[in-house]
Amino acid sequence: PQDSGKAKTFVHGFLKRSMPKMKDEAIQDMLTRKAVVLEHYPKKKTKQKRKKTKGFTAKQRRELRLFEIEPEQQRYSIFLPLHELWKQYIRDLCHGLKPDAQPHMIQGKLLKADLHGAIVTVTKSKCPSYVGITGIILQEFKHVFKIITKEDKLKVVPKLNNVFSLELDGFISYIYGSKFLLRASERSAKKFKLKGTIDL
């Protein structure tokens, strides 16, 4: 602006836009000072809600057959390397399974360990046809174990009413399936009671 009147009008309008919450009297008071400190009112940013990635439903998983093992893959020899990995995993977990190790400490670690790859045997069952089944655990679900036997047969054995045994480096542990009705991920965080009723 060329003259002082336009300059004052411009400055007053500018300050009014810059500080909308301030009254005209306060703006005039500020104009009498040599320095003017402008206040800044930032706009509130609206947070964008993150879209949750939806996984497959149980029905979709069944339709896609995500957890099914193809018949040509149902061979005991294919999963022997998995068993060797599991043995090393348990040895590391239990610090070597030394002869002087306390059994209840090893048992406590096995209760929370991942059993995929372990060789188990059904030692007791309310259904006699399950007794004697031995094989490598391929999949563990909340209610069942999927076991591949030496005869290359995939067996689905329920946990309920069955007792399983597993042996490693001379240490034999028993799993009471009725007390084991958990998914592997849930079992790792569960606190098991040291003493309790034991039944099928």
C-alpha positions in Angstrom: 0.0 0.0 0.0 1.2 3.5 -0.9 -0.4 5.6 1.8 -0.6 5.0 5.6 -4.4 4.6 5.7 -4.2 1.6 3.4 -1.3 0.3 5.3 -3.2 0.4 8.6 -6.2 -1.2 7.0 -4.1 -4.0 5.6 -2.2 -4.6 8.9 -5.5 -4.6 10.9 -7.1 -7.0 8.4 -4.0 -9.2 8.4 -3.9 -9.4 12.2 -7.7 -10.1 12.4 -7.3 -13.1 10.1 -4.1 -14.3 11.9 -5.7 -14.0 15.3 -9.4 -14.6 15.0 -9.9 -15.1 18.7 -8.6 -11.6 19.6 -10.9 -8.6 20.0 -10.5 -5.4 18.0 -9.4 -3.4 21.1 -6.6 -5.8 21.8 -5.5 -5.6 18.1 -5.4 -1.8 18.3 -3.4 -2.1 21.5 -0.9 -4.3 19.7 -0.6 -1.9 16.8 0.7 0.8 19.2 3.7 -1.3 20.0 6.8 -1.5 17.9 6.8 -5.3 17.7 3.8 -7.6 16.9 4.0 -11.3 17.9 1.6 -13.3 15.7 -0.1 -16.3 17.2 -0.6 -19.4 15.2 -3.5 -21.7 15.5 -2.8 -25.0 13.7 -5.6 -27.0 12.4 -6.3 -30.2 14.2 -5.3 -33.2 12.1 -7.9 -35.9 11.9 -6.3 -39.3 12.6 -7.0 -41.8 9.9 -8.2 -45.1 11.3 -6.0 -48.0 10.2 -7.9 -50.7 8.4 -7.5 -54.0 10.1 -6.4 -56.7 7.8 -9.0 -59.4 7.9 -7.8 -63.0 7.9 -9.6 -66.0 6.5 -12.6 -67.3 8.4 -12.7 -70.9 9.6 -15.1 -71.8 6.8 -12.7 -70.2 4.2 -9.8 -72.1 5.6 -11.7 -75.3 5.2 -12.7 -74.5 1.7 -9.1 -73.6 0.7 -7.9 -76.7 2.5 -5.0 -74.7 4.1 -4.3 -77.3 6.8 -4.7 -80.4 4.7 -1.6 -82.5 3.9 -1.7 -83.8 0.3 -1.7 -87.7 0.1 1.7 -87.7 -1.8 3.2 -85.8 1.1 1.9 -88.2 3.7 5.2 -90.1 4.2 7.0 -90.8 7.4 10.5 -90.4 5.9 9.7 -86.9 4.7 9.2 -85.7 8.3 12.2 -87.4 10.0 14.3 -84.3 9.5 11.5 -82.3 11.3 11.9 -84.8 14.2 15.6 -84.3 14.4 15.0 -80.5 14.5 12.5 -81.0 17.3 15.0 -83.1 19.4 17.6 -80.3 19.1 15.0 -77.7 20.0 14.1 -79.6 23.2 17.7 -80.2 24.1 18.4 -76.5 23.8 15.2 -75.7 25.7 16.0 -78.0 28.6 19.7 -77.2 28.6 20.9 -80.6 27.4 18.6 -83.0 29.2 21.5 -84.0 31.6 21.1 -87.1 33.8 21.1 -84.9 37.0 18.3 -82.6 35.6 15.2 -82.4 37.8 12.3 -84.2 36.1 9.6 -81.7 37.2 11.6 -78.9 35.6 11.9 -80.7 32.3 8.2 -81.7 32.5 7.3 -78.0 33.0 9.2 -77.0 29.9 7.7 -79.8 27.8 4.2 -78.7 28.8 4.7 -75.4 27.1 7.0 -76.6 24.2 6.0 -76.9 20.6 5.3 -80.6 19.9 5.3 -80.4 16.1 7.9 -83.0 15.1 7.8 -85.0 18.3 7.4 -88.8 18.2 4.5 -89.8 20.5 2.8 -93.1 21.4 -0.8 -93.5 22.6 -0.2 -95.5 25.8 -3.8 -95.4 27.3 -7.1 -94.7 25.8 -10.8 -95.3 26.5 -11.0 -96.4 22.8 -8.7 -99.5 22.5 -8.2 -98.9 18.8 -6.0 -95.8 19.5 -3.6 -97.7 21.9 -0.2 -98.3 20.3 -0.4 -95.7 17.6 3.1 -94.2 17.2 4.2 -91.5 14.9 5.4 -87.9 14.4 3.1 -85.1 15.3 2.5 -83.1 12.1 -0.3 -80.8 13.4 -1.6 -79.9 16.8 -5.1 -78.5 17.1 -7.1 -77.7 20.2 -8.8 -81.1 20.4 -6.7 -83.4 18.2 -3.2 -84.4 17.1 -2.5 -85.3 13.5 0.2 -88.1 13.5 2.0 -89.7 10.6 2.9 -93.3 11.4 5.8 -95.5 10.1 3.3 -97.1 7.8 2.8 -93.7 6.1 -0.7 -93.4 7.4 -2.0 -90.1 8.7 -4.0 -90.6 11.9 -6.2 -88.0 13.6 -6.1 -88.8 17.3 -8.3 -86.9 19.8 -6.6 -85.6 22.9 -9.6 -86.2 25.1 -9.6 -89.6 26.9 -6.1 -90.4 25.6 -2.6 -90.6 27.3 0.4 -90.0 25.1 4.1 -90.7 25.9 7.2 -89.2 24.3 10.8 -90.2 24.8 14.0 -88.2 24.3 17.5 -89.1 25.5 16.1 -91.6 28.0 13.6 -89.2 29.5 10.0 -90.3 29.1 7.2 -87.8 29.5 3.4 -88.5 29.6 0.8 -86.2 28.2 -2.7 -86.4 29.6 -4.8 -85.3 26.6 -7.8 -84.4 28.7 -5.7 -81.7 30.4 -4.1 -80.6 27.1 -7.2 -79.2 25.3 -5.4 -76.1 24.2 -3.9 -74.7 21.0 -0.1 -74.7 20.9 -0.1 -70.9 21.0 -2.4 -70.8 24.0 -0.5 -73.5 25.8 2.8 -71.6 25.8 1.3 -68.8 27.9 -0.8 -71.0 30.3 0.2 -71.7 33.9 -0.2 -75.4 34.6 -0.8 -76.7 38.1 2.0 -78.9 39.4 -0.5 -81.2 41.2 -4.0 -82.2 40.2 -6.3 -85.1 39.4 -5.0 -87.4 36.8 -7.5 -89.3 34.6 -8.1 -90.2 31.0 
